[in-house]
Amino acid sequence: MLPEEAKVKDLCELGKLQELPSSDGCFVCGQDNPSGLHIRFFTDGEVAYGEYVPPDGYQGYEGNLHGGILSTLLDEIMAKALAAQGITVVTGKLELRFRQAAPTGEKLLIKGWVKSQKAGSYKAAGEITGEEGQVLVEAEGLFFPRDHQELVN
C-alpha cells in the first residue's frame, strides 16, 4: 500500500519513492486542471502507485464508482508505470476485469507495472484495490511510444 502522505515525503527524501511528474492539463494527474482528479503518482522505480478517494459525483449506481472512471484510473497508472522507466506512451488497447464494485467515498489504491516489451510496443498491467486490500478491478494494456504514428490493430 502507498505510504501515508507524511511518509511519502520521507521515502522520497530517502530515495525509496519518487513522485512522478504530472502533466498540467491531464484529467487524471494535472494539478492545474480545474475539472481533473488531481491524483499524485509515485514510483519505487518499477511499480507506479496512486491513491484516490472518489466523490459521489463520479458514481454509476449509487455508492459505486462509474466503470469509465475506473478504466481511466487504470489507463493512467499503466502509462505512469512506463513513464517511471522514461517511456512516454499512448494507449493502444485496454482490457479490464471488474471483480467487485468500487465504492465512492473510500480510499482506493491504484497500482501499475510493466509486463513486457515487444516490437515497438509495451504490455503493462494494473489493479485497483480497496482499503482492505481486496482487488476490485484488474487491467492489462498495450501501449505504444508516443511518437508512434500508427496504432497497430
Protein Blocks (a to p, Z undefined) as FASTA:
>chain_A
ZZdfklmmmmmmnopaccddddfklmklmmklmkbnoiacddehjaccddddddfklccb
ehiacfklmmmmmmmmmmmmmmmnopacddfbdcdddfbdcdehiacddddddfbdcehi
acdddddddfkopafbdcddddddfklmbdcZZ
